[in-house]
Amino acid sequence: MKFYFAPFHGISMRIFRGIFFSHFGGFDAVVAPFVAAVPHSQLKPSYFSDIYPLSDTGPLIPQIMGNNARDIADTAAYLYNLGFERVNLNLGCPMPKITRKKRACGLMPFADEIEQIVSRVCETSPVKFSLKMRLGMYSAEECINVLERVNNYPVDEVIVHARLGVQQYEGTVDRQAFQHCCQMCRLPLCYNGDIFTQEDFQSVTLQFPHLHAVMLGRGMLQNPFLLEEIKGNSIPAEEKNRRFVNFHQDLTNTYLQYYPCQAMVVCRLKELWKYFYRSARLSEPQLQQLLRQQGDEFLTATCQLAEKSFI
Ligand SMILES: Cc1cc2nc3c(=O)[nH]c(=O)nc-3n(C[C@H](O)[C@H](O)[C@H](O)COP(=O)(O)O)c2cc1C
């Protein structure tokens, strides 16, 4: 069983990854947040500044988004030549401003177009190409149609977040529909969605014993020790607290060093505290109060909260 860290656009960017994975390792691969596929003439290393030069945070899989087969194939081949053995295509982002343009999850109802993309990438480059999709934009039949089309190509793997695009992040994952994917998919399959505890992981792997991999997302942001716990490591609360405080200090200091103004640091940390607040056992109203704070007041409050985490 392999473990992947999910991409979080605006959160799991270069600096975050550098710090997070120096404190909480153990993933077989990390998928980077998406960049748009662009025509060949626009491809240059600086366009991939979030991922290039290759960092030493373990195997990183760049993710691209688009709907033009030629641009996607050119971008994937370019990344391969930059040294990335694997490239992932985003078919899961549900944001209306993206799906409206028939990108990401908005492409899921168009299985033929996805097949054209996969065919072109596989024909033109030795890159290991994987897909990260939802069950569909509107219906779980969409992923079945897509799997039927791509099963015959040498796709590296298929990662399925077991929700529909129209659900955004609401409601529950549809494990029955994912079961159908398992039956249909002849490619290595990775499960993603709502694994927040060791018990969630056990129940997923019990129900789907032939998974190639599991991808952890928000569960890792809420509890950075989740992977270690899944792997059977029981960590005393004091140790979790000490490690989380160290991580949080390291992250805050590094953000302050790299970002040009404190407001940007506060903005980045606020996105994270929407997940971290659980480790400090804050209620929702307390979180909202925290998010209203600015500048030094916010930075001091989060340092104090980190001290209370996990105990
Ligand atoms: C703020 C945010 C940003 C995300 N950015 C990306 C992204 O760039 N690419 C992608 O494939 N998925 C993205 N996702 C989806 C996650 O990678 C993951 O599939 C989703 O959160 C479900 O997994 P989880 O329940 O384990 O969190 C994002 C999710 C959130 C909440």
The ligand as a Gaussian input file, in Angstrom:
#p B3LYP/6-31G(d) Opt

LIG

0 1
 C       -8.145000      24.347000      -0.372000
 C       -8.067000      23.127000      -1.252000
 C       -7.235000      23.138000      -2.370000
 C       -7.168000      22.004000      -3.208000
 N       -6.337000      22.029000      -4.308000
 C       -6.272000      20.946000      -5.116000
 C       -5.403000      20.913000      -6.256000
 O       -4.631000      21.844000      -6.544000
 N       -5.427000      19.796000      -7.027000
 C       -6.238000      18.715000      -6.738000
 O       -6.216000      17.711000      -7.471000
 N       -7.028000      18.704000      -5.653000
 C       -7.060000      19.782000      -4.848000
 N       -7.845000      19.740000      -3.725000
 C       -8.548000      18.481000      -3.365000
 C       -7.694000      17.618000      -2.413000
 O       -6.451000      17.290000      -3.014000
 C       -8.410000      16.299000      -2.039000
 O       -8.691000      15.583000      -3.213000
 C       -9.719000      16.555000      -1.292000
 O       -9.507000      17.426000      -0.201000
 C      -10.344000      15.236000      -0.795000
 O       -9.455000      14.527000       0.021000
 P       -9.559000      14.613000       1.643000
 O      -10.989000      14.322000       2.018000
 O       -8.584000      13.569000       2.119000
 O       -9.165000      16.005000       2.019000
 C       -7.940000      20.844000      -2.901000
 C       -8.762000      20.854000      -1.764000
 C       -8.839000      21.967000      -0.947000
 C       -9.737000      21.917000       0.272000

